[in-house]
Amino acid sequence: MVKPAARREAATFFREEFGVSQQRACAMATLQRSTYAYRCQVTGRTEALRQRLRELAAERPRYGYRRLHVLLVREGHPVNHRRIHRLYREEGLAVRRRLRKRVCRGQRRPLLRADRLNHAWSMDFMGDTLSSSRTFRTLNIVDQYSRECLALEVDSSLPGQRVVRVLDRLAAERGLPEVLVIDNGPEFTGKTLDLWAYEHRVHLHFIQPGRPIQNAFVESFNGRFRDECLNQHWFTSLGDARAHIEAWRDDYNTRRPHSGLGHRTPIEFAGLTLGLRSPSAPAAPPALLTEALSVNLPATHLPA
């Protein structure tokens, strides 16, 4: 018997079976009488918190306890993350981790460091399958500074002309980047994108072949996108895939807390950088977040 709960049960057993006094039973179980008589006073609040934690975990099954804690704090629950971790384990809500094969480490190279909005964008492709076994691709574009997902283009084929069309649309909405960080795929190394970059004075930064870590921002986003969206849905058609993926992109930009941004959303961080606040971003109590999370923005992400 190590925990007080086990000793309390032993003392209760001694009293019921042998008819000894409470003092004698606690002495036999090596338990303080005050501990034996203690009863939790916050059971009602704990049950309400458990219920809300289960609801959030069911709504977002790939979120860990830290992100769920941020969401609870935003809703006005001034609760410590250690308590959320305890309830998270007791409810059996832990996310199953997918084991990865260990590989040898190569020589590390410094990544391109974005220090403002539209400084560097990262692009990459991903693929998935519809319920009819038909494959489709997605073009993922991420702003390295704010971590905002600028576009998730979905189609059965995405050649270089389609990539340029998406970039023209983003240029009309928010301007052009200074650098595009891309791999050596045929859509990126073709003449179409090269001519577009030359005409718009955008530098194409190609990573080394076989070194996806050099495009780490979009690779990290791809992992979250695969885990929280593609693996959670069974798409019946391209239209269904576009609708679900666009809804997830909006949720990622406006509601999902990002640990690299001080548990702010990309839209909130971009608004903070520009001295603005997006009307679509959820209102969060800053004092409550600062006190409960005890985190600060990284030095590279402080607004000018």
SULSULZI-V897584 format. One record per residue. N is the residue number from 1. NEAR is the number of other C-alpha atoms within 12 Angstrom. Layout:
n=N near=NEAR
n=N near=NEAR
This chain:
n=1 near=13
n=2 near=12
n=3 near=14
n=4 near=21
n=5 near=19
n=6 near=18
n=7 near=24
n=8 near=30
n=9 near=24
n=10 near=27
n=11 near=33
n=12 near=28
n=13 near=20
n=14 near=22
n=15 near=21
n=16 near=14
n=17 near=12
n=18 near=15
n=19 near=14
n=20 near=17
n=21 near=18
n=22 near=27
n=23 near=22
n=24 near=20
n=25 near=27
n=26 near=28
n=27 near=21
n=28 near=23
n=29 near=28
n=30 near=23
n=31 near=28
n=32 near=21
n=33 near=22
n=34 near=13
n=35 near=22
n=36 near=26
n=37 near=18
n=38 near=13
n=39 near=11
n=40 near=11
n=41 near=9
n=42 near=10
n=43 near=11
n=44 near=11
n=45 near=15
n=46 near=19
n=47 near=15
n=48 near=16
n=49 near=30
n=50 near=30
n=51 near=19
n=52 near=26
n=53 near=41
n=54 near=28
n=55 near=19
n=56 near=25
n=57 near=29
n=58 near=20
n=59 near=15
n=60 near=26
n=61 near=25
n=62 near=29
n=63 near=30
n=64 near=29
n=65 near=32
n=66 near=31
n=67 near=32
n=68 near=44
n=69 near=39
n=70 near=41
n=71 near=40
n=72 near=35
n=73 near=32
n=74 near=29
n=75 near=21
n=76 near=20
n=77 near=28
n=78 near=24
n=79 near=30
n=80 near=25
n=81 near=26
n=82 near=15
n=83 near=23
n=84 near=35
n=85 near=23
n=86 near=22
n=87 near=28
n=88 near=30
n=89 near=18
n=90 near=15
n=91 near=22
n=92 near=19
n=93 near=26
n=94 near=24
n=95 near=21
n=96 near=12
n=97 near=10
n=98 near=9
n=99 near=6
n=100 near=6
n=101 near=6
n=102 near=6
n=103 near=6
n=104 near=7
n=105 near=9
n=106 near=11
n=107 near=10
n=108 near=12
n=109 near=15
n=110 near=11
n=111 near=21
n=112 near=25
n=113 near=23
n=114 near=25
n=115 near=23
n=116 near=26
n=117 near=33
n=118 near=29
n=119 near=25
n=120 near=36
n=121 near=42
n=122 near=47
n=123 near=45
n=124 near=39
n=125 near=37
n=126 near=29
n=127 near=26
n=128 near=31
n=129 near=24
n=130 near=24
n=131 near=16
n=132 near=13
n=133 near=14
n=134 near=18
n=135 near=21
n=136 near=28
n=137 near=27
n=138 near=34
n=139 near=40
n=140 near=40
n=141 near=38
n=142 near=43
n=143 near=40
n=144 near=40
n=145 near=34
n=146 near=41
n=147 near=45
n=148 near=40
n=149 near=40
n=150 near=39
n=151 near=38
n=152 near=40
n=153 near=37
n=154 near=33
n=155 near=28
n=156 near=25
n=157 near=21
n=158 near=27
n=159 near=26
n=160 near=24
n=161 near=21
n=162 near=24
n=163 near=36
n=164 near=28
n=165 near=20
n=166 near=28
n=167 near=34
n=168 near=22
n=169 near=17
n=170 near=24
n=171 near=20
n=172 near=12
n=173 near=13
n=174 near=15
n=175 near=20
n=176 near=28
n=177 near=34
n=178 near=27
n=179 near=29
n=180 near=36
n=181 near=38
n=182 near=40
n=183 near=29
n=184 near=22
n=185 near=22
n=186 near=19
n=187 near=24
n=188 near=33
n=189 near=22
n=190 near=20
n=191 near=16
n=192 near=20
n=193 near=31
n=194 near=26
n=195 near=19
n=196 near=28
n=197 near=26
n=198 near=15
n=199 near=14
n=200 near=21
n=201 near=16
n=202 near=25
n=203 near=23
n=204 near=28
n=205 near=26
n=206 near=26
n=207 near=27
n=208 near=19
n=209 near=13
n=210 near=13
n=211 near=20
n=212 near=27
n=213 near=24
n=214 near=27
n=215 near=36
n=216 near=28
n=217 near=34
n=218 near=38
n=219 near=28
n=220 near=25
n=221 near=35
n=222 near=32
n=223 near=20
n=224 near=24
n=225 near=36
n=226 near=24
n=227 near=22
n=228 near=27
n=229 near=31
n=230 near=29
n=231 near=21
n=232 near=21
n=233 near=24
n=234 near=19
n=235 near=25
n=236 near=20
n=237 near=23
n=238 near=28
n=239 near=17
n=240 near=18
n=241 near=33
n=242 near=28
n=243 near=20
n=244 near=26
n=245 near=35
n=246 near=26
n=247 near=20
n=248 near=28
n=249 near=34
n=250 near=23
n=251 near=26
n=252 near=32
n=253 near=35
n=254 near=32
n=255 near=31
n=256 near=39
n=257 near=36
n=258 near=31
n=259 near=24
n=260 near=28
n=261 near=31
n=262 near=29
n=263 near=34
n=264 near=41
n=265 near=38
n=266 near=40
n=267 near=39
n=268 near=34
n=269 near=38
n=270 near=32
n=271 near=23
n=272 near=25
n=273 near=25
n=274 near=18
n=275 near=14
n=276 near=15
n=277 near=20
n=278 near=21
n=279 near=11
n=280 near=17
n=281 near=25
n=282 near=23
n=283 near=22
n=284 near=25
n=285 near=21
n=286 near=22
n=287 near=15
n=288 near=23
n=289 near=30
n=290 near=21
n=291 near=18
n=292 near=28
n=293 near=31
n=294 near=16
n=295 near=19
n=296 near=20
n=297 near=21
n=298 near=16
n=299 near=12
n=300 near=19
n=301 near=27
n=302 near=21
n=303 near=21
n=304 near=13
